[in-house]
Amino acid sequence: MSYNKAMTVLIFVSVTVGLYLTNLYHYLLFHCIAEIFSIIIACAVFMLSWNSKEHTDNPYLVYLGIAYLFIGVLDLFHTLGYKGMKIFMDYDYYANQLWIGARGMESLTLLAFFIFAGSKKKLSYNTVIVIYTVITGIILASVFYWKIFPICFVEGQGQTLFKKISEYIICLILLCSGFALYKNREEFDDYIRKLMAWTIILTIFGELAFTFYIDNYGFSNLVGHYLKIASFYLVYKAIIVTGIKNPFDLMFRKLRDSEERYRNLFNTALVGIFRTTRDGTRILAANPAAAEIFGYDSIESYVSEFVPRNCYADPTQRSEIRQKLRNGGKIDNFEFLTTDRSGNQKWVALSAAVYREENYIEGAVIDISEQVENRRKIQEAAQREAEQRGKIEMAGSVLHDIGNAVTGLGTTATRLLGDKDWHECKELAKLERMTEQKRDAFAAALGPGKEDALITFVRELRKSMEARCEQLHLDYQSMTKIISHINEILHLQRRYTRDGQAGQRAMIHLPDLIEDALAINLGGFEKRRVSVRRGFQPGKLPGISGDRTRLIQVFLNLFKNAGEAFDASERKEERILEISAELLNSDKIRVSIADNAVGFEPEQAAHLFQADSSTKNRDSGIGLKQCRSVIEAHGGTVRIESPGKEKGASVIIELPVTK
């Protein structure tokens, strides 16, 4: 048996024996001590519950404490009105009436307590006090003033029927309280539930004991008071445990749990947390993240070796931090360059505060090297974008100038065509007609047969000039078409440089688009003595949905690359460029552009679509990468093949047909 339990048993035995000895001396002395003892317990129950109301989660415990205060008041009047006390001289049995009133209030209070213990319905404490004040006042007034409370004891006869029935009703109410306690047992912990169950049991047996006596000083009266004291003491214990011990145990347990959680948070935080002396000479405490940031394997080595004031790559930054701490007492997200244990430099962000009373600095540090590097990259990207934007603006101006020049070229060609060649053809035609009309005059002047030679000469000269004009007209039409394509491209490119948007998607016939792109490059192929062979017929293939501007740029770039490939080739004769287009499985169009120029090694094919790769010194690698991006944006594929050096190359494009 523990010391506390032994002391409890010793006190219980001493009180029991002491009370019994007082009963042997004089029953009134026993009665007064027993009742005063229970009244003291009732007052203690009230004071403990009232003063712990801020710490308890169940307000009904406070209601119970308030009720026992008023029960104690009725017990006080019961004690003062007991037969033989000589205080109320007009009647000897007030005590029996007050006993029924007090026990009735107690039983109903316990029943209400156990029924509503888990309820969310709450009354204010002041309302409960008012209710019990009114009930207590009515009981006292009905006994002492109105004298309407039923008689409970008759001298020589003992207890009245009303008294006995009341005791049984009180026992029945207490049994109901026990049932309510069992029903709401989840609202109480095991220890409190046992205490309150024994309170009900002892109170019931006490009430039953009070139904047997016929003398106010009898033995059953003695037993009933013992059981009453015991039941009051158990309520006191329940209030002590619930209102004081448990809340403080819970408080300290929460404090320990909180301390453990914060310790775990401190040790597992990704942010370095530390405490240093105010002069920055040594670390007082730190978490693993702080040690890791500064290159230490353990907290112990970090605390013992690291000197905070020596970690700054730029000593002036330490002075700036000290100045901020001196002025405001704290700093937030101060970024500085530091050197770790291995000599590596890294950027960190520091937040810290001075605790002047304890004379130390606490703070948090985080490695922001990656963020700083990302900021640098973003700034460089923004700078490149600004430079690119400037180039685009310049390109827009250049495109405008090129457009003006092309327009001027077309105007000049038109003027030359109209002003000279056709005028000479007309004059020769007039001269031919005139010589025919003046044949006889020319024969007389030049001699017989000479006029036919003159007429034939003029006729042939006219035919030659007409053929020249016709060819010039054909060349003019071809140049006009090329200029039109160039103007269209320039217009769309100017819009792209201005708005950042290409043209809209529309129905496109690939053979027509290839012909347009080929027409722009045809002069270059003829200059290089390249024979262009077409393996398609315009208008014979289904259309595709696409951006004409971007697609024509693809084929312009591919034809440009083909021309440059012939420039780099050793082949001087039989230069051939074959262009074919065919329908595949009714849902794709395959375009093949094959040459017999310089070619490349097969293993180079996978790298040609990279931005920094090319088979030539020019930037065709970038062009091929852009070509693939455009084709893939249209849902197609592009690849390039070559059997080897000087064996030519083929570009194969597949694009989906519009359903």
Buried (B, 14 or more C-beta within 10 A) or exposed (E): EEEEEEEEEEEEEEBEEEBEEBBEEEBBBBBBBBBBBBBEBBBBBBBBBBEBBEBBEBBBBBBBBBBBBBBBBBBBBBBBBBBEBEEBEEBBBBBBBBBBBBBBBBBBBBBBBBBBBBEEEEBEBEEBBEBBEEBBEEBBEBBBEEEEBEBBBEEEEBBBEBBBEBBEBBBEBBBBBBEBBEEBBEBBEEBBBEBBBBBBBBBBBBBBBBBBBEEBBBEBBBBBBBBBBBBBBBBBBBBBBBBBBBBEEEEEEEEEEEEEEEEEEBEEBEBBBBBBBEEBEBBEBBBBBBBBBBBBEEBEEBBEEBEBBEBBEEEEBBEBBBEBBEEEEBBEEBEBBBBBBEEEEBBBBBBBBBEEEEEBBBBBBBBBBEEBEEEEEEEEEEEEEEEEEEEBEEBBEEBEEBBEEBBEEBEEBEEEBEEEBBEBBEEBBEBBEEBEEBEEEBBEEEEEEEBEEBBEEBBEBBEEBBEEBEEBEEEBEEBEEBBBBBBBBBBBBBBBBEEEEBBEBEEBBBBBBBBBBBBBBBEBBEEBEBEBEBEBEBEEBBBBBBBBBBBBBBBBBBBBBBBBBBEBBEBEEEBBBBBBBEEEEEEBBBBBBBBBBBBBEEEBBEEBBEEEBBBBEBEBBBBBBBBBEBBEEBEBBBBBBBEEEBBBBBBBBBBBBEE
